[in-house]
Amino acid sequence: MKFGGTSVGKPERMHQVAQLITRDDEPKIVVLSALSGTTNALVSISDSLAHSDRDAAKRKIDELEAHYRNFVQTLVQTADAQARANAIVTEHFEFLNIILKISFSDALNKDILAQGELMSTKLFCVYLEENNIDHLLLPALEFMSIDANEEPQVGSIKVKLSQLVQQNSHKKLFITQGYICRNARGEVDNLKRGGSDYTASLIAAAINASVCEIWTDIDGMHNNDPRIVDKTLPVETLSFDEAAELAYFGAKILHPACIWPAQHYNVPVKLLNTMQPEAKGTTIQEDANKAGAKAVAAKDGIIAIKIKSSRMLLAYGFLRKIFEVFEKYRTSIDMITTSEVAVSVTIDSDANLDAIVKELEPFGTVEVDKDQTIVSVVGNDIAQTPDVMTKVFEAISTIPLRMVSYGGSNNNVSLLVPAQYKKQTLQLINKGVFGL
């Protein structure tokens, strides 16, 4: 069971999480994120230190500490529990204040970012103790690790975690941190953004869990973005492949990386709502249940690059040379379309854009379109389902399309539109394809 930042962001939410994890006697591992807003605050502290602005860093540390002191007051009631909780806050903020005097480094940055999960789990355990709920804190830094390529070491995680659980087989409830891990050098590191989902999925795979539950503040994966489109419905069942496409192409509820461990070890994933525990949510499993369009997702901040060359395009090895440029700058490509004289690709980062364009120019004229959005319609065998394609293109007949990618997957039709048409595109597809 994984609970995100909003699920533990207020003391009363933590109380609710304690109720949810003790509803039955089934043994479980509970993964907690940092309190909502904490990781952003720690990133901001780190940024100030990186720019040698120690006064700003100190101000931000004090603000965050005040927030945690207030949190503790409501989280626990007894004087003993309050003293223990405040001691935890003191310990971690002493560390943050000490680093004001240390020269900044990447390793120190990772240590700073780990503080949120370390505090949320320790504070939660104080609350469990106060309420006589038997549990054990399993420090993620003892078993969660990544290799030199920043990929999780699933085999090692499996061995270490299984040993820890077996050594404490008399316990039924384990609490651990999401997001944080150790790297190949043994230093504190993290699984990047969305890392708590990833942690939960890796743990579920490592212990062959019966289910991996991701608890957030929305009742499952919706057929469209509820922040943009008025009428949306939760999708009851998705296959791993459908969920992976939706997560990759912008569905914020789930991080794309967390699908593969669950899929590889065939552990069903449930997306559930902490605020509405009785809601069905979404189950992600091997079987898709039915064909046809199930949901649409949008990915912002996309850059389209078109390489036009009448001489080169059909020449042997031309595409390989283009892809090698992106590989050199470790920039992944989302969409690709080709014609006789041009190839268009999309990327989602402008970090190395100038260097990439410069290296592509010898191959032909290069055009760059920024501020694009990929809108993906996802569903099992969507290509073979009668009328789906017709409905999609009829629905968006008024939208200027920059690219269409279709055929690379049985589960996905991707459309590239200028960012200012994103909202309209999502609304039109919602009406035309889902009838909402």
C-alpha positions in Angstrom: 0.0 0.0 0.0 1.5 3.3 -1.1 0.2 6.6 0.2 1.2 9.8 -1.7 2.0 13.3 -0.3 -1.7 14.5 -0.2 -2.7 11.2 1.6 -0.3 12.0 4.4 -0.2 15.8 4.0 -2.3 16.7 7.1 -2.4 15.0 10.5 -6.0 13.9 10.1 -5.0 12.3 6.8 -2.3 10.3 8.6 -4.9 9.2 11.1 -7.1 8.0 8.2 -4.1 6.1 6.6 -3.7 4.3 10.0 -7.3 3.2 9.8 -7.0 2.0 6.2 -3.9 -0.1 6.9 -5.5 -1.8 9.9 -8.9 -2.7 8.3 -7.8 -6.3 8.1 -5.2 -8.7 9.4 -3.4 -9.3 6.1 0.3 -8.7 6.3 1.3 -5.6 4.4 4.1 -3.2 3.6 3.1 0.4 3.6 5.1 2.9 1.6 4.8 6.6 2.5 5.8 9.7 0.5 6.9 13.0 2.1 4.2 15.3 3.4 2.7 17.3 0.5 4.9 20.3 -0.4 7.9 19.0 1.5 9.9 17.7 -1.5 9.3 21.0 -3.4 10.5 22.9 -0.3 13.6 20.8 0.0 14.4 21.3 -3.7 14.0 25.1 -3.1 16.4 24.9 -0.1 18.9 22.9 -2.2 18.6 25.5 -5.1 19.4 28.3 -2.7 22.4 26.5 -1.4 23.6 25.7 -4.9 23.5 29.4 -5.6 25.3 30.2 -2.3 22.3 32.1 -1.0 22.5 30.8 2.6 20.2 33.4 4.0 17.4 32.3 1.7 18.1 28.7 2.5 18.0 29.4 6.2 14.7 31.2 5.9 13.2 28.3 3.9 14.5 25.8 6.5 12.9 27.7 9.3 9.5 27.9 7.5 9.5 24.2 6.9 10.4 23.5 10.5 7.5 25.6 11.7 5.2 23.6 9.4 6.4 20.3 11.0 6.1 21.6 14.6 2.4 22.5 13.9 1.9 19.2 12.2 3.2 17.3 15.3 0.8 19.2 17.6 -2.3 17.7 15.9 -0.8 14.4 14.9 -0.2 13.0 18.4 -1.9 13.8 21.7 0.1 12.4 24.6 3.1 14.3 26.1 5.3 11.3 25.5 4.4 11.0 21.8 4.7 14.7 21.3 8.2 14.7 22.8 9.3 11.8 20.6 7.8 13.4 17.5 9.4 16.7 18.2 12.8 15.0 18.8 12.5 13.5 15.2 11.8 17.0 13.8 14.7 18.4 15.8 17.1 15.7 14.5 16.3 16.3 10.9 16.3 20.1 11.0 19.6 20.1 12.9 20.9 18.2 9.9 19.4 20.8 7.5 20.9 23.6 9.6 24.4 22.0 9.7 24.5 21.8 5.9 24.3 25.6 5.7 27.9 25.4 6.8 29.0 22.7 4.3 30.1 23.2 0.7 27.3 22.1 -1.6 27.6 19.0 -3.8 25.3 16.6 -5.7 25.6 14.0 -2.9 24.6 16.6 -0.4 21.6 17.5 -2.6 20.4 13.9 -2.5 20.7 13.8 1.3 18.6 17.0 1.5 15.9 15.5 -0.7 15.7 12.3 1.4 14.6 14.2 4.6 10.9 14.4 3.6 10.3 10.6 3.5 12.5 9.9 6.5 10.4 12.3 8.6 7.0 11.3 7.3 7.6 7.6 8.1 9.2 8.2 11.5 6.3 10.6 12.6 3.7 8.1 11.3 5.3 5.4 13.4 5.1 7.6 16.5 1.4 7.9 15.9 1.0 4.1 15.4 2.9 3.6 18.7 0.7 6.0 20.5 -2.3 4.0 19.4 -0.7 0.6 20.2 -0.7 -0.5 16.6 2.0 -3.1 16.2 4.4 -2.4 13.3 8.0 -2.2 12.2 9.9 0.6 10.4 11.9 -0.9 7.5 14.4 1.8 6.4 14.3 1.8 2.6 18.1 2.7 2.6 18.7 -0.9 3.9 17.2 -2.6 0.8 16.3 -0.2 -2.0 19.2 0.3 -4.4 20.0 1.4 -8.0 23.0 0.5 -10.2 25.5 2.7 -12.0 22.9 3.4 -14.7 20.3 4.5 -12.1 18.2 1.4 -12.7 16.8 -0.5 -9.6 18.6 -3.7 -8.7 15.5 -5.9 -8.5 17.4 -9.1 -7.6 19.3 -7.4 -4.7 16.1 -5.7 -3.5 14.3 -9.0 -3.5 17.0 -10.8 -1.5 17.5 -8.0 1.1 13.8 -7.3 1.6 12.8 -10.9 1.9 15.5 -11.4 4.6 14.2 -8.4 6.5 10.6 -9.6 6.3 11.6 -13.2 7.3 13.6 -12.0 10.3 10.5 -10.2 11.5 7.9 -12.8 10.5 6.0 -12.2 13.7 5.2 -8.7 12.4 2.2 -8.1 10.1 2.7 -4.4 9.4 5.8 -2.8 7.9 6.3 0.9 7.2 8.9 2.1 4.7 10.0 5.2 2.7 9.1 5.7 -1.0 11.4 7.6 -3.4 14.7 7.2 -1.5 17.4 4.5 -2.2 21.2 4.0 -2.3 23.2 4.3 -5.5 26.0 2.1 -6.8 28.5 4.1 -4.6 26.4 3.4 -1.5 25.3 7.1 -1.2 21.8 8.2 -0.5 20.0 8.7 -3.8 16.4 8.7 -5.1 14.2 7.1 -7.8 13.5 10.6 -9.3 10.0 12.2 -9.5 7.1 9.7 -9.1 9.6 7.6 -7.2 7.2 6.5 -4.4 5.0 4.7 -6.9 8.1 3.1 -8.3 9.2 2.0 -4.8 5.8 0.4 -4.2 5.8 -1.5 -7.4 9.4 -2.7 -6.9 8.5 -3.9 -3.4 5.3 -5.6 -4.6 7.4 -7.4 -7.2 10.2 -8.3 -4.7 7.8 -10.0 -2.2 5.3 -11.4 -4.8 2.5 -9.3 -3.2 -1.1 -10.2 -3.9 -1.7 -6.6 -4.9 0.0 -3.2 -5.1 -2.3 -0.4 -4.0 -1.5 3.1 -4.9 -3.6 5.5 -2.8 -4.0 9.1 -4.0 -6.6 11.8 -3.9 -8.6 10.8 -6.9 -10.7 7.7 -7.4 -8.6 5.8 -10.0 -7.5 6.6 -13.5 -10.1 8.7 -15.3 -11.0 8.5 -19.0 -9.8 12.1 -19.4 -8.1 14.8 -17.3 -10.7 15.9 -14.7 -8.9 19.2 -14.2 -9.6 20.2 -17.8 -12.7 18.3 -18.8 -16.0 18.6 -16.9 -17.4 15.1 -17.4 -15.0 12.3 -16.7 -15.4 8.7 -15.4 -13.0 6.4 -13.6 -11.9 3.5 -15.8 -12.5 0.2 -13.9 -10.0 -2.0 -15.6 -6.8 -1.4 -17.6 -4.2 -3.8 -18.9 -0.6 -3.1 -17.9 0.1 -2.1 -21.5 -2.8 0.4 -21.6 -1.8 1.9 -18.2 1.8 2.2 -19.3 0.8 4.2 -22.4 -1.5 6.5 -20.4 1.2 7.1 -17.7 3.9 7.7 -20.3 1.7 10.1 -22.3 0.7 12.3 -19.4 -1.8 10.7 -17.0 -0.4 12.2 -13.7 -1.9 9.7 -11.3 0.7 7.1 -12.1 4.4 7.2 -12.9 5.3 5.3 -16.1 8.3 3.5 -14.5 6.1 1.8 -11.9 4.2 -0.4 -14.4 7.1 -2.7 -15.5 8.0 -4.3 -12.2 4.3 -5.1 -11.5 3.8 -6.3 -15.1 7.0 -8.4 -15.1 6.0 -10.2 -11.8 2.3 -10.1 -12.7 1.2 -8.2 -9.5 -2.1 -6.3 -10.1 -2.0 -2.6 -9.3 -5.0 -0.8 -7.8 -5.4 3.0 -8.0 -7.5 4.0 -5.0 -8.8 7.2 -3.3 -7.7 7.9 0.3 -10.6 10.4 0.6 -13.1 7.9 -0.7 -11.8 4.5 0.4 -15.0 2.7 -0.7 -14.7 3.9 -4.3 -13.8 1.1 -6.8 -10.9 2.9 -8.3 -9.0 1.3 -11.2 -7.4 -2.2 -11.4 -4.4 -2.6 -13.7 -3.8 -6.2 -14.6 -2.6 -8.5 -17.4 -5.9 -8.8 -19.1 -7.5 -5.8 -20.8 -11.1 -7.2 -20.5 -12.4 -5.4 -23.6 -11.2 -3.6 -26.7 -11.8 -0.1 -27.8 -10.9 3.4 -26.6 -10.7 3.6 -22.8 -9.0 6.9 -21.9 -7.1 9.9 -23.3 -4.0 11.6 -21.8 -2.0 14.7 -22.7 1.7 15.3 -22.4 2.8 19.0 -22.4 6.1 20.7 -23.2 6.7 18.8 -26.4 9.1 20.0 -29.1 8.6 18.8 -32.7 11.8 18.6 -34.9 11.5 18.2 -38.7 14.5 17.2 -40.8 13.8 17.7 -44.5 16.2 16.3 -47.0 15.4 15.4 -50.6 18.8 13.8 -51.1 19.3 11.8 -48.0 16.1 10.4 -46.6 15.8 7.2 -48.6 19.5 6.6 -48.3 20.6 3.6 -46.3 21.5 4.5 -42.7 19.9 7.9 -42.8 17.5 7.3 -39.9 20.2 5.6 -37.8 22.4 8.7 -38.1 19.5 10.9 -37.0 18.7 8.7 -34.0 22.4 8.6 -33.0 22.3 12.4 -32.5 19.5 12.0 -30.0 21.2 9.0 -28.4 24.4 11.1 -28.0 22.5 13.7 -26.0 20.5 11.1 -24.0 17.3 12.6 -25.3 14.4 10.2 -25.8 11.9 10.5 -28.7 8.2 10.2 -28.1 6.7 10.2 -31.6 8.1 9.7 -35.1 6.6 10.1 -38.6 8.4 9.8 -42.0 7.6 10.7 -45.5 9.7 10.5 -48.7 11.5 13.8 -48.0 11.2 14.4 -44.3 11.3 12.9 -40.9 9.5 14.4 -37.9 10.2 13.5 -34.3 9.1 14.9 -30.9 11.1 15.3 -27.7 10.0 16.4 -24.2 13.1 18.2 -23.1 14.9 21.3 -24.5 18.0 20.6 -22.3 20.3 19.9 -25.4 18.1 21.3 -28.1 20.6 23.7 -29.6 23.3 21.1 -29.8 20.9 18.5 -31.3 19.7 21.0 -34.0 23.3 21.9 -34.8 24.3 18.2 -35.4 21.2 17.6 -37.5 21.7 20.5 -39.8 24.2 18.7 -42.1 21.4 16.2 -43.0 19.0 18.9 -44.3 16.9 21.8 -43.3 15.7 21.6 -39.6 12.5 23.1 -38.4 11.7 23.3 -34.7 8.2 23.8 -33.3 8.0 24.4 -29.5 4.9 24.6 -27.3 3.3 21.4 -28.6 1.1 18.8 -26.8 0.8 15.1 -27.5 -2.8 13.9 -27.0 -3.0 10.1 -26.9 -6.2 8.0 -27.2 -5.5 4.7 -25.5 -7.3 1.4 -25.5 -6.8 -2.3 -26.2 -6.7 -3.1 -30.0 -7.9 0.4 -30.6 -6.7 0.2 -34.2 -8.9 -2.9 -34.9 -12.0 -1.5 -33.2 -14.7 -0.4 -35.7 -15.4 3.4 -35.8 -12.8 4.5 -33.1 -10.5 6.1 -35.7 -13.4 7.7 -37.5 -14.8 9.1 -34.2 -11.4 10.5 -33.2 -10.7 12.3 -36.5 -14.3 13.5 -36.9 -14.2 14.9 -33.3 -11.0 16.9 -33.9 -11.7 18.0 -37.5 -11.4 21.7 -36.5 -8.0 21.2 -34.7 -4.8 21.9 -36.6 -2.8 18.6 -36.4 1.0 18.7 -36.5 1.7 14.9 -36.4 -0.2 11.6 -36.1 1.4 8.5 -34.9 -0.4 5.2 -35.2 0.6 1.6 -35.7 3.6 1.5 -33.4 1.3 0.1 -30.7 -2.1 -1.7 -30.7 -3.1 0.4 -27.8 -2.5 4.0 -28.8 -3.2 6.7 -31.4 -1.1 9.8 -30.7 -1.8 13.3 -32.0 0.5 16.3 -31.9 -1.4 19.6 -31.6 -0.2 23.1 -30.7 -0.4 23.5 -26.9 -3.1 26.2 -27.1 -5.5 23.6 -28.6 -5.0 21.0 -25.8 -8.1 21.8 -23.8 -10.3 22.0 -26.8 -8.9 18.7 -28.2 -9.5 16.8 -24.9 -13.0 18.2 -24.7 -13.9 17.3 -28.3 -12.5 13.7 -27.9 -14.4 13.4 -24.7 -17.6 14.2 -26.5 -16.9 12.5 -29.8 -15.3 9.3 -28.6 -16.7 8.8 -25.1 -20.0 10.5 -25.6 -19.5 12.6 -22.4 
